[in-house]
Amino acid sequence: MAKVELKQPIVDEIAGVVSDAQAVVLVNYSGLTVEQDTALRREMREAGVLYKVYKNTMMHRAFAGTDYEKLAEHLNGTNALAVSKEDATAPARIIAKYSKQFNKLEMIAGVIEGNYNDAAGMKALADVPSREVLLGRLFGSMQSPIANLARVLNQIAEKDGEGAAPAEEAAPAAE
């Protein structure tokens, strides 16, 4: 069996991993200790992000002819892929968080929902809050005016209740 035939399943695996992905982020992990890498992998797994190391040549072959082809120009050194099929910003947020703690970790580039982003673009995306946080803010801002209206109406009702006398006391007695 030729070497190319032995490597084809790995290329197919990478192609399968990145297909239908919301986010694919290329990471340089050289210089991380085992403990640091373990902590990073644990948080990635908890967020539903696949974090895996592949050979650069295999990633290059898998990216050829896809939306991820621009990532191939960054394939040198020790690289890993962080792939999320659910949350488009999760890999970038987690990597940015850990790159602040571990100076050796570097976010190189990524493709978010089919759009290529360099390192600066990925760092900007990392600052975007998660979907749950954004939805919470949206619902909070929608709820605030309704709650304020309810408070005002309640205060008006209480004020009207204090100032008005009962109907029996207000009318003079007819003799």
C-alpha positions, 0 to 999 in steps of 0.5 A: 500500500502506498504512503498516499493511500495510508494518509488518505483516511487522515485527510478525510477525517480532517475534511469531515471535521471541518465540514459544516463547522461554524468556526475553524481556528488555527492555533500555534501551541508550541511551548505549552506545558502538558498542564497548560495544554490539558487545561486548554483541552478540558475547557474546549471539550466542555464548550463543545469545541474539538481541539486536535493536532494534525500534521500540516501536510494533512491539513493542507491537503484537506483544506485544498478546494474548500473555504479553509484553503486560505488557512493553508498559507499559515501551516508551518510550525506546531499547529492545532485545529479548534473546530466548533459546529455550534458556537462560532465564537467559542474557539476564539474566546477560549484561545484568547483567554488562554493566550493571555495566561500562556504567552506561548499560545497563539491564535494564527487565523481562522474561518468563521461561518465561511469568512477568513480572518487573520490573527487581528480579526480573530482577536476581535471576534474573541471579544464578542460575547457568547450567544447566551450572553447576547440573548440574555442582554437582549431579553433584559433590554426588552424586559426593562421598559415593561418592568418600568411601565408596571412600576409607574402604573403601580405608583399611580394606582397607589397615589390615586388610592390615597387621595380619594375618599370613599364615596360615602364620606365625600357626599354631604348628608341630605336631610 
